[in-house]
Amino acid sequence: MTYTFRQAFRIAEGNRIGHEGPELVLREGPAGRVAIKPQTADRAVQQEDRFALRGEGYKTEDEAREDGERWISALALGFVAQLVPADFETRRPQGHFAHSLLNQLNTEATGTAKLYHDQTGLLVVPEDPTPMWGRLEAQSEAIRNAAAMADAVRRAYDEGLRPDERTMLAIDLNSAAENVAGDADARFLMLMFAVEAMIEVKQRSNAQIAVLDELSKHLIGLTDVDPSDRSEVVGALARLRNESIGAAGRRLAASLAPRLYGGRSAVDFFRYAYGIRSKLVHGNVGERRPAVEVVRELHGPMLWFVRDLILARGGANWPHPLDVVAQA
């Protein structure tokens, strides 16, 4: 029995791999065969944006898995080198075949092929019977209330509201978040960037600055400390003259009190969301990435949080839709 590995991925919209054949062979020899194949049958490589990295002819499951992991790393780096990022979709919502349906389909098959659920990540299966892959997907559309949208636009115009540059940047980032809606992490981070665009850092109090200045003077006078180390620490103290992004963000979030987001006060919600953001972007080596379910649960509250901050900063002091519903 021999084994095959498969890793599904897609390339960014607007990109194509310039190859007219049905597959792009990466390596072929006695040790096995590795190729990039379109996920849609009977299509040329350059016609597709969704692919499968396939390796065939491995003697053992462990051998297939080990080489598959190596090829996935190579593909990721190779594509980046050519400015074509590959999305392995490990954090995207997945369609799912019920096990009963999958078993029924395989029972009714002729035995020459076997259907597997097309999950994300590296998949290793026997080559006999011939593996086939299937997934269920659904797309949704939100039909917005045209009358309410028109009323909001007219009201903003009549009140002469003109968002400043920071608020306009937040609006752009908020809109861009929906362009990456399929990836929970990217969407969440884009919404957090929208929040950060509206954060204005202020200088600390005079009393706090006085303490920092005394510490700097003391360090400068320590002649037994290496000058470069001393200079670096003094520079760090100088940067502390301004409040942290976290503190400034909590101050911004406090303007939304007493509203709740995801069951938390606005300040606590910002603190929690900012912590998730830090773990995603600045996670220490060995620290576990936040589970995708945790990130997805933040999406709804984050939409309202960003919306409310943008409107408050833009001067739109209007009744909140949720308050109107609650009163009704």
ABEGO torsion letter per residue (X at the ends): XBBBBBBBBBBBBGBBBBBABABBBABBBAAEBBBBBBABBGBBAAABABBBBBBBGBABAAAAAAAAAAAAAAAAAAAAAAGBBBBAGAABBBBBBBAAAAAAAAAABAGABBBBBBBBEBBBBBAOBBBBBBBBBBBBBBBBBAAAAAAAAAAAAAAGBBBBAAAAAAAAAAAAAAAAAABAAAAAAAAAAAAAAABBBBBBBAAAAAAAAAAAAAAAABAABBAAAAAAAAAAAAAAABBBAAAAAAAAAAAAOABBBGGBBAAAAAAAAAAAAAAAAABBBGBBBBBAAAAAAAAAAAAAAAAAAAAAAAGBBBBBAAAAAAAX
